[in-house]
Amino acid sequence: MFNIKPEQKRQMLEQVKIFFYEERAEEIGEIAAERFLEFMMEELGPHFYNLGLEEAKNIVEEKITNLDEDILALERPTK
């Protein structure tokens, strides 16, 4: 589903372990951290992905509106 570089995945797994330790006072191993990360990516990832797409769409639409306004400002009156 996601193409994550090994170094990024290692950092993410470490963050999961830290989260569980700080928030729940639980020490989890590599396998548990990986399963949790996979769950988050599979179940919640698509929601964040779609939010990102929506935000990108809104930004592009805003840029197009600004471009249309800029082009209209360049028009010269005709007789």
C-alpha positions in Angstrom: 0.0 0.0 0.0 2.7 2.5 1.1 6.2 2.6 -0.2 8.1 3.4 2.9 11.9 3.4 2.9 13.5 1.1 5.5 15.0 4.0 7.5 11.6 5.7 7.6 10.0 2.5 8.8 12.6 2.0 11.5 12.0 5.5 12.7 8.2 5.0 12.7 8.5 1.8 14.6 10.7 3.5 17.2 8.0 6.3 17.5 5.3 3.6 18.1 7.4 2.0 20.8 8.0 5.4 22.5 4.3 6.3 22.3 3.2 3.0 24.0 5.9 3.5 26.7 5.0 7.2 27.4 1.2 7.0 27.0 0.5 3.5 28.3 3.6 2.6 30.3 3.9 -0.5 28.1 7.1 -1.7 26.5 6.3 -3.4 23.2 8.6 -5.3 20.9 9.4 -4.9 17.3 6.7 -7.3 16.1 4.0 -5.6 18.1 5.1 -2.2 16.9 5.1 -3.4 13.3 1.6 -4.9 13.6 0.3 -1.7 15.1 2.0 0.4 12.4 0.5 -1.8 9.7 -3.0 -1.5 11.3 -2.6 2.3 11.4 -1.5 2.4 7.8 -4.2 0.1 6.5 -7.1 1.3 8.5 -6.4 5.0 9.1 -4.0 5.8 6.3 -6.6 6.0 3.6 -8.5 8.6 5.6 -5.4 10.8 5.9 -4.6 10.2 2.3 -8.0 11.4 1.2 -7.8 14.4 3.4 -4.4 15.2 1.7 -5.9 14.9 -1.7 -8.8 17.1 -0.8 -6.4 19.7 0.5 -4.3 19.5 -2.6 -7.4 19.9 -4.7 -8.4 23.0 -2.8 -5.0 24.5 -3.2 -4.9 23.8 -7.0 -8.4 25.3 -7.4 -7.3 28.4 -5.5 -4.2 28.8 -7.7 -6.4 28.4 -10.8 -8.8 31.1 -9.6 -5.8 33.4 -8.9 -4.4 32.6 -12.3 -7.7 33.4 -14.0 -7.8 36.7 -12.1 -4.3 37.5 -13.1 -5.0 36.8 -16.8 -8.1 38.9 -16.7 -6.1 41.8 -15.3 -3.8 41.6 -18.3 -6.5 41.9 -20.8 -6.6 45.1 -22.8 -9.8 46.8 -23.6 -11.1 46.4 -27.2 -13.0 49.0 -29.2 
